[in-house]
């Protein structure tokens, strides 16, 4: 899914979709599950040169991905649709003065216990050796923009700069997540547990370890048979309970956590060995996946009455 957070951000996408023939191209590719460019040009009754210009526009906007196909003569490029959903927020969110926002890099975890298959990478290179858990303690881990493990946990210390005399009303955490399969497997369920200060907030079942297409922001050097993108999940804890993407997952409220402006706040993401689906966890940050964001944290607060 591509999430466009304002109209200006979606300008190139709108330009790409502002053509009847490009809409027809998308419909054909969706119906056929992808198509060779020669075949697609024939279906549309246009020249390969004209088709190339349209495909380039769709590729630049992230809607279509082009890959090599075969080694024969002629145009052997294959086109397929790269997105399953496009979410557009046409209204700017209200500006809230009593909200603290922070972005936490994937590698800035404070504690861990992980088991192979596992690893870390920045947007430029792998960090250490794959499946060697020692590198989760290496100083270069702070540069990590993606990490993955089969089971275990990572902890993050969330910044708490709520002013004195204020109470915390809501904490929201947004991150791109998926399972971790050997190689990739779009049907690979994993039970991901969320904790705040060691209190279980609830679980979410990741449906798979997605590798069918390249992530929009995943770097070119990344291996094609490795995790490519995840699902953007929004975890919210407020006075009514705990929610993921607006669906209530537990009765744990922000009040039951007894947080103050002086509290340390620790987020844990875990795949325990006794879970029903031990399918691992991948966390995507900037430079990977489909959303180009780190772990986003928002803390809303108000005066103590």
N, C-alpha and C positions, 0 to 999 in steps of 0.2 A: 504494500500500500504506500502511496505517496501522499504525504500530508503537507498541504500548502497552507501556511499560517496567515497569509494576507494576500491581497490581490496583486500587489507589486511583485511579490515573490513568484507568482504564477504567470507572469507576463509571457515568458517564452513558451510555456505550455499552452496558453490560450492562443498564441500565434500559430502553434503547430496544429491545433485542433480547428483553426479557422479556415478550413478547406474541405470541401465535400469529398474530393478524391482521397485526402488523407484519412478522413473518417471511413471511407470505403475500404482503404488499405487495412485499417485496424480491424474492421468487421471481418474481412477475409481471413486475416491472420488468426483472429480469435476462433473462427469457425474451423479452420484447417489445422490449427495448432502449430502454425509456422509454415513458411513456404520459401522455396528457392526464388531468387530475384528474377530469373528468366521466366519461371512459371507465373510469378506474380505480374510481371509486365504483360505477359500474354493474356492473363485473366482480365486485366484492366484495359487492354488494347492500347497501350502507350509504349513508347520507346524505353529502352533501358536507361538512356540518359535522363529522360524526364522522371522516371521512377527513382533514380538515384538521388535526385534533388529532393524529392518528397521524403524518401527514407532518411536522408541526412537530417532533415528538419525534425522528424519524429525521434531519431536517435539522440540528437542533441538535447531534446526535452526529456529524455529518459523513458519515453513511452515504448519504444521499440529497441531491441538489441539485435545486432548483426554479427553473425559468426561464420567462419569458413566452413565450407561443405565440399568434401571430396577434393580430388586433385586433377580433374579433367579440364578440358578446354572451356572457355567461355566464362560467364559470370557464375561462380560457384558459391556465392554468398547466400546464406539462409537468414531470413528475417523472422522474428517472433516477438510477440507482445511481452513486455518486461514488467507490466504492472497488473495486479488484479483489482485494485481499487484506487480511486483518487478522492481524497477528502480535502475540501476547500473551505476554510473559515473566511467568510466574506465580511465578517464584522470583527473589528479589533476588540480584544478582551478589555474589560474596564480596567482603568489604571487604579490600582489599590495602593494607598500610601502605607498601610500596615501589613505589608508582605515583604518578607526577606527571601531573596532568590539566590541560589548558588548552583554552579555546575561543577560536578566532581568527575575527574578523569577516571576511567575504568581501572587504571593501575594504582590509584591512590587508596587501596584498601589497607586497613590497619591490622588485620589478622586474617589467617587462612588455614584451611586444612583441605587439601585437594588430592585427587587420585587420577592417574592416567586413564583414558587419554586426556592430556591437558597441555596448556601452553599459553604464551602471551606474545603479542606483537604490537609494535607501533605501526603507524601508517606507512613507515619506510622499510621496516625489516622485522624479522623474527627476533625475539628477545631470548637469548640462550638456546637451549636444545629443547625440541618438542618432547613431551612426556617425561621431562626431568623436573620434578616438583621443587627442586632446590632453587630454581630461577624465580619462583614466586617470592623469594626472600632477597633476590638480587636488587641492587640499587637502581638498575635500569628498568625495573618493573614500573616505576613512576611514570615512564614514558608510554606505557601500554595503552593502546586504543581499542584492543580486543583481548578477551581472555576466555578460556574454556576449560572445563573439567567434567569428568564422568560422574563423580559424586564428591561430596564434601561441602565446604562453605567458604565464603569471603565476607568479611565485615568491613563496613565503611563508617567512619566517624562523620556525622552530619554537623555542619557549622551551626551554632546557636548564638545569634547576635540579637536576640529579642531584647528590647530595652527593659530595664528594671521597672517594676510596676505594671507590666503587661502580662497577660496570660496567653498561652498558645491555644488557638482555636482549631487549627487544621494543619496537617502536614501532607503534602502531595509529593510523590516521587515518580518520575517518568523515565523509563529506560527501554532500550530495544533489546529484546531477549529471545533466545531460542533454546532448543535442546542441544545435546552434544552426542552425536552418533559416531561410530567408527566410519570415517569418510563422511558422507552426507546421506540423509534419509528423511524425506519430507513427512513420513509417517513414523515418528519415533517419539511417543509420548514421554513426558518427564514431569514429575511432581516437584514444583519449585515452591519452597517454603519461605515466607517472609516474616522476619522478626524485627521488633523494635525494642531495644534494651532487654533482649532475651525473652520478650513476651511474644508468643506466636500470634501473628496477626491473621494468618490464613494461608491458603495455598492456591496456586494456579497451575493447571496442567498445560504445559507447552505441547503443542501437537506434533512438532517435528524439528528437525535440524535441516534448514532450508538451503538447498544447493541446486535447484532446478535452473535458476538463472543467476547471473552475476548481480550482486548488490549494486544499487545505483552509485554509491560512493565507495564501494570496495575497490582498493587500488589494483592497478593492472598487474602488478607482480604477484598478487595473491593466487594461490593454487586453485584450480577450477574444481577439484574434488573435495574442497574444504568448505566450512560454513560461509555462506555468502550474505545472508541477511536474516533479520529476526522480525518479531512483532513488537510494535510500540505499545507498551503497557503503562497504564496510569494507576498507581496505588495511592489511595486517599484515606487518611484517618481523621475523622472529625467527631463532633459531639453525637452523631447518630450511629457510628460504627465504622467499619473498615470496608472499603470498596475497591474493586478493580474494574476499570472502564465503566464506572457507574453501577456495577452490580455488587450488591452486598455479599461479602464473603465471611464476615464474622461480626460478633457483637462487641468486639474490642473498640472502645471509644478513646478519644484523646484525653478525656477526663480520667479514665482508668489508668492511664500511664503516668499521671501525677507529674507532668513536666513543668518546669519553671524556666525563667530566663537564665538560671545558673546550671541547668541540667546538662549533663553529657547525653548525646543522642547517638545511639549505635544502630545501624541498619545491618541486618544479616540476611543474605540470600543463600539458601542451602538446598541441596538435594541429598537427603539422608539415605543411608544404606538400607534402612527398613521401609522406605517408601514403596508404595505399590508399583509405581513406574520410576525406576532408577534410570533415567534417560539423559542425565547430565544437564549442564547449563553453559550457555554462551552469552556473554555480555558484550554488546557492540557500542563503541564510542564514536567520536568524530573521526571521519576518514574511513569508516566501514559501514556496511549495511545500507539501508534505504532512508535514514533520517538525519545523518550527519550531526548527531548531538551526543554529548556526554550524559552522565546521569544527572538529570535536572531535579533540583529540590526547591520547594517553595514552602515557607512557614508563614502562616497567617496568624496574626495576634491582635489583641484588643485590650483596653485598659481593664484592670482588675476592679470589679465593682465593690 
